Amino acid sequence: MDKVFIRGLEVEGIIGIFKWEREVRQIISVDIEMDFDNKKAAKSDSIEDALNYKLVGKRITSFIKNSKFQLVETLAENISKIILKEFPVTTVKVTLSKPGALRGSDSVGISITRP
């Protein structure tokens, strides 16, 4: 299966379990990989036949900006549900990371794959 991806989408949102995390917006970095058959789009050269990654990015950005989850696990699960429900993909892999969340590391996070 072909893959359509978005890497390094940075969105400010409320995420975390500590009191201070509930009061400030943090950068959440998002990588999304979606299984999508690109043959029709390649043949037609038409965006109507392609998976419009701009629309996916806008939808997920809006969702994160308006969410207030405590766990990245919950946020990732909800992002995967949105993509699978609203876009014609068969499988989605969502990776979320919080840059600077752990002293001495670039970032921490999780990655999930959902059919």
MIKOL-115534 format. One line per 3 residues: number of its first residue (from 1); for each residue x, y, z of N, C-alpha, C. Coordinates in nm, 4 decimals. Layout:
<mimis>
NUM = X,Y,Z,X,Y,Z,X,Y,Z  ...
</mimis>
This chain:
<mimis>
1 = 0.0846,-0.1186,0.0000,0.0000,0.0000,0.0000,0.0887,0.1243,0.0000  0.0414,0.2253,-0.0703,0.1130,0.3523,-0.0741,0.0989,0.4240,0.0595  0.1913,0.5136,0.0857,0.1907,0.5910,0.2097,0.1851,0.7400,0.1759
4 = 0.0982,0.8103,0.2446,0.0946,0.9559,0.2395,0.1297,1.0015,0.3797  0.2221,1.0964,0.3909,0.2655,1.1327,0.5258,0.2744,1.2828,0.5474  0.2653,1.3178,0.6739,0.2904,1.4532,0.7233,0.3933,1.4348,0.8346
7 = 0.5031,1.5074,0.8268,0.6070,1.4948,0.9291,0.6357,1.6305,0.9919  0.6505,1.6286,1.1236,0.6926,1.7482,1.1947,0.5898,1.8597,1.2002  0.4620,1.8246,1.1974,0.3567,1.9253,1.2126,0.3581,1.9722,1.3574
10 = 0.3888,2.0979,1.3795,0.3977,2.1503,1.5158,0.2744,2.2337,1.5471  0.2086,2.1960,1.6582,0.0846,2.2615,1.6987,0.0947,2.2943,1.8476  0.0495,2.4126,1.8855,0.0454,2.4469,2.0272,-0.0853,2.3974,2.0869
13 = -0.0751,2.3278,2.1992,-0.1950,2.2747,2.2630,-0.1739,2.2520,2.4112  -0.2829,2.2236,2.4796,-0.2793,2.1896,2.6216,-0.2647,2.0380,2.6313  -0.1565,1.9941,2.6933,-0.1330,1.8509,2.7106,-0.0452,1.8312,2.8342
16 = -0.0802,1.7349,2.9156,0.0033,1.7049,3.0306,-0.0756,1.6838,3.1577  -0.0079,1.6275,3.2573,-0.0738,1.5918,3.3832,-0.0436,1.6895,3.4961  0.0594,1.7719,3.4787,0.0963,1.8640,3.5858,0.0166,1.9935,3.5773
19 = 0.0000,2.0572,3.6916,-0.0805,2.1796,3.6982,-0.0321,2.2849,3.5980  0.0979,2.3056,3.5929,0.1504,2.4072,3.5012,0.1217,2.3719,3.3551  0.1168,2.2412,3.3239,0.0875,2.1986,3.1864,-0.0576,2.2258,3.1479
22 = -0.1429,2.2374,3.2457,-0.2841,2.2650,3.2190,-0.3077,2.4143,3.1961  -0.2042,2.4955,3.2244,-0.2182,2.6410,3.2171,-0.1439,2.7049,3.0999  -0.0557,2.6312,3.0358,0.0218,2.6872,2.9235,0.0097,2.5968,2.8017
25 = 0.0228,2.6586,2.6876,0.0211,2.5824,2.5635,0.1636,2.5366,2.5333  0.1760,2.4103,2.4962,0.3053,2.3520,2.4629,0.3073,2.3101,2.3167  0.4254,2.3007,2.2620,0.4394,2.2492,2.1262,0.4214,2.0974,2.1295
28 = 0.3362,2.0500,2.0417,0.3166,1.9069,2.0207,0.3560,1.8812,1.8758  0.4497,1.7920,1.8556,0.4951,1.7596,1.7215,0.4235,1.6329,1.6742  0.3697,1.6392,1.5536,0.2859,1.5305,1.5019,0.3424,1.4782,1.3706
31 = 0.3557,1.3458,1.3631,0.3864,1.2770,1.2379,0.2694,1.1848,1.2083  0.2231,1.1883,1.0851,0.1099,1.1046,1.0442,0.1492,1.0307,0.9165  0.1262,0.9004,0.9157,0.1489,0.8192,0.7964,0.0207,0.7436,0.7666
34 = -0.0310,0.7603,0.6445,-0.1611,0.7029,0.6081,-0.1480,0.6111,0.4872  -0.2105,0.4938,0.4955,-0.2166,0.4036,0.3811,-0.3263,0.4515,0.2875  -0.2877,0.4746,0.1618,-0.3820,0.5254,0.0622,-0.3337,0.4824,-0.0755
37 = -0.4245,0.4309,-0.1555,-0.3908,0.3875,-0.2901,-0.3825,0.5100,-0.3820  -0.2620,0.5427,-0.4251,-0.2385,0.6626,-0.5059,-0.2465,0.6399,-0.6571  -0.2808,0.5187,-0.7005,-0.2790,0.4894,-0.8440,-0.3744,0.5781,-0.9240
40 = -0.4946,0.5966,-0.8736,-0.5931,0.6779,-0.9464,-0.5463,0.8229,-0.9580  -0.4938,0.8772,-0.8513,-0.4450,1.0151,-0.8538,-0.3253,1.0290,-0.9480  -0.2373,0.9302,-0.9466,-0.1202,0.9350,-1.0344,-0.1619,0.9336,-1.1811
43 = -0.2665,0.8586,-1.2104,-0.3141,0.8497,-1.3487,-0.3876,0.9763,-1.3918  -0.4738,1.0301,-1.3049,-0.5569,1.1448,-1.3420,-0.4861,1.2791,-1.3232  -0.3865,1.2832,-1.2350,-0.3180,1.4076,-1.2001,-0.4162,1.5105,-1.1433
46 = -0.5150,1.4594,-1.0687,-0.6203,1.5436,-1.0134,-0.6244,1.5311,-0.8608  -0.6315,1.6446,-0.7924,-0.6371,1.6437,-0.6459,-0.7631,1.5737,-0.5948  -0.8673,1.5713,-0.6739,-0.9902,1.5037,-0.6322,-0.9692,1.3533,-0.6127
49 = -0.8687,1.2975,-0.6774,-0.8401,1.1553,-0.6655,-0.7293,1.1253,-0.5646  -0.6732,1.2298,-0.5065,-0.5624,1.2137,-0.4126,-0.6113,1.2294,-0.2687  -0.5301,1.1877,-0.1760,-0.5543,1.2154,-0.0350,-0.4971,1.3544,-0.0091
52 = -0.5824,1.4484,0.0202,-0.5411,1.5874,0.0366,-0.4793,1.6063,0.1753  -0.3477,1.5977,0.1813,-0.2784,1.6073,0.3097,-0.2932,1.7451,0.3737  -0.3196,1.8479,0.2921,-0.3432,1.9811,0.3492,-0.4697,1.9804,0.4342
55 = -0.5745,1.9153,0.3849,-0.6990,1.9061,0.4632,-0.6797,1.8233,0.5896  -0.6025,1.7161,0.5794,-0.5731,1.6346,0.6977,-0.4998,1.7205,0.8005  -0.3974,1.7917,0.7568,-0.3191,1.8761,0.8470,-0.4022,1.9841,0.9142
58 = -0.4885,2.0494,0.8368,-0.5746,2.1537,0.8945,-0.6714,2.0964,0.9971  -0.7272,1.9795,0.9679,-0.8236,1.9171,1.0595,-0.7565,1.8784,1.1905  -0.6394,1.8201,1.1818,-0.5693,1.7753,1.3016,-0.5159,1.8951,1.3807
61 = -0.4673,1.9973,1.3118,-0.4221,2.1190,1.3800,-0.5359,2.1808,1.4600  -0.6508,2.1934,1.3993,-0.7671,2.2506,1.4681,-0.8068,2.1664,1.5891  -0.8057,2.0348,1.5718,-0.8424,1.9457,1.6818,-0.7471,1.9621,1.8000
64 = -0.6177,1.9628,1.7727,-0.5195,1.9745,1.8813,-0.5314,2.1091,1.9516  -0.5476,2.2157,1.8755,-0.5585,2.3496,1.9357,-0.6770,2.3593,2.0309  -0.7817,2.2823,2.0051,-0.9030,2.2892,2.0864,-0.9153,2.1761,2.1882
67 = -0.8139,2.0913,2.1972,-0.8200,1.9793,2.2910,-0.7451,2.0121,2.4199  -0.7749,1.9355,2.5244,-0.7088,1.9549,2.6537,-0.6884,1.8199,2.7229  -0.6292,1.7269,2.6508,-0.6046,1.5950,2.7070,-0.4869,1.5987,2.8036
70 = -0.4872,1.5059,2.8964,-0.3743,1.4927,2.9875,-0.2637,1.4073,2.9263  -0.3023,1.3023,2.8541,-0.2054,1.2059,2.8021,-0.1899,1.2148,2.6504  -0.0649,1.2010,2.6033,-0.0429,1.1950,2.4587,-0.1073,1.0692,2.4007
73 = -0.1201,0.9647,2.4824,-0.1856,0.8421,2.4368,-0.3304,0.8682,2.3954  -0.4001,0.9473,2.4759,-0.5400,0.9802,2.4466,-0.5498,1.0689,2.3231  -0.4617,1.1660,2.3132,-0.4615,1.2549,2.1969,-0.4337,1.1761,2.0698
76 = -0.3348,1.0886,2.0716,-0.3011,1.0084,1.9533,-0.4181,0.9198,1.9108  -0.4828,0.8579,2.0074,-0.5970,0.7711,1.9768,-0.7093,0.8499,1.9094  -0.7372,0.9680,1.9607,-0.8429,1.0512,1.9029,-0.8065,1.1028,1.7642
79 = -0.6801,1.1368,1.7425,-0.6358,1.1787,1.6094,-0.6536,1.0644,1.5102  -0.6155,0.9430,1.5493,-0.6297,0.8294,1.4580,-0.7763,0.8043,1.4238  -0.8649,0.8177,1.5214,-1.0080,0.7981,1.4962,-1.0622,0.9008,1.3971
82 = -1.0217,1.0259,1.4120,-1.0659,1.1316,1.3203,-1.0217,1.1012,1.1779  -0.8954,1.0667,1.1622,-0.8429,1.0418,1.0277,-0.9120,0.9226,0.9626  -0.9288,0.8145,1.0373,-0.9937,0.6958,0.9817,-1.1407,0.7195,0.9486
85 = -1.2063,0.8056,1.0247,-1.3483,0.8334,1.0019,-1.3711,0.9345,0.8893  -1.2860,1.0352,0.8811,-1.3123,1.1476,0.7912,-1.2356,1.1441,0.6596  -1.1374,1.0564,0.6482,-1.0564,1.0520,0.5260,-1.0480,0.9080,0.4746
88 = -1.0341,0.8905,0.3440,-1.0377,0.7563,0.2844,-0.9058,0.6803,0.2967  -0.8659,0.6534,0.4196,-0.7427,0.5779,0.4430,-0.7772,0.4452,0.5088  -0.6906,0.3464,0.4890,-0.7174,0.2143,0.5458,-0.6462,0.1925,0.6787
91 = -0.5313,0.2557,0.6949,-0.4532,0.2447,0.8174,-0.3850,0.3781,0.8421  -0.3681,0.4119,0.9691,-0.2987,0.5358,1.0029,-0.1991,0.5091,1.1152  -0.0836,0.5704,1.1021,0.0166,0.5678,1.2085,0.0330,0.7117,1.2571
94 = 0.0144,0.7319,1.3867,0.0255,0.8647,1.4462,0.1389,0.8630,1.5484  0.2320,0.9545,1.5327,0.3408,0.9698,1.6280,0.3324,1.1103,1.6863  0.3259,1.1174,1.8188,0.3215,1.2460,1.8875,0.4442,1.2586,1.9751
97 = 0.5006,1.3771,1.9782,0.6120,1.4009,2.0694,0.6002,1.5392,2.1307  0.6547,1.5474,2.2510,0.6593,1.6729,2.3248,0.8059,1.7141,2.3363  0.8496,1.8071,2.2508,0.9891,1.8519,2.2571,1.0199,1.9146,2.3939
100 = 1.1347,1.8773,2.4480,1.1792,1.9365,2.5733,1.1063,1.8900,2.6979  1.0244,1.7877,2.6874,0.9460,1.7428,2.8031,1.0305,1.6685,2.9062  1.1411,1.6132,2.8644,1.2283,1.5391,2.9557,1.3691,1.5962,2.9441
103 = 1.4181,1.6470,3.0552,1.5514,1.7079,3.0561,1.6538,1.6103,3.0011  1.7353,1.6591,2.9103,1.8397,1.5766,2.8512,1.7984,1.5052,2.7240  1.6714,1.5180,2.6851,1.6249,1.4534,2.5617,1.5721,1.5586,2.4638
106 = 1.5700,1.5224,2.3362,1.5107,1.6120,2.2374,1.3596,1.6178,2.2550  1.3004,1.4998,2.2755,1.1553,1.4930,2.2932,1.1178,1.3554,2.3462  0.9945,1.3456,2.3929,0.9374,1.2183,2.4346,0.8015,1.2056,2.3673
109 = 0.7517,1.0825,2.3545,0.6226,1.0674,2.2912,0.5863,0.9233,2.2685  0.4899,0.9045,2.1792,0.4414,0.7705,2.1475,0.4104,0.7597,1.9993  0.3950,0.6370,1.9545,0.3555,0.6099,1.8170,0.2533,0.4964,1.8204
112 = 0.1409,0.5158,1.7499,0.0376,0.4121,1.7421,0.0018,0.3884,1.5964  -0.0411,0.2680,1.5662,-0.0912,0.2320,1.4328,-0.2295,0.1729,1.4506  -0.3240,0.2239,1.3724,-0.4619,0.1756,1.3804,-0.5157,0.1440,1.2406
115 = -0.5820,0.0265,1.2299,-0.6441,-0.0097,1.1005,-0.7813,0.0557,1.0873
</mimis>
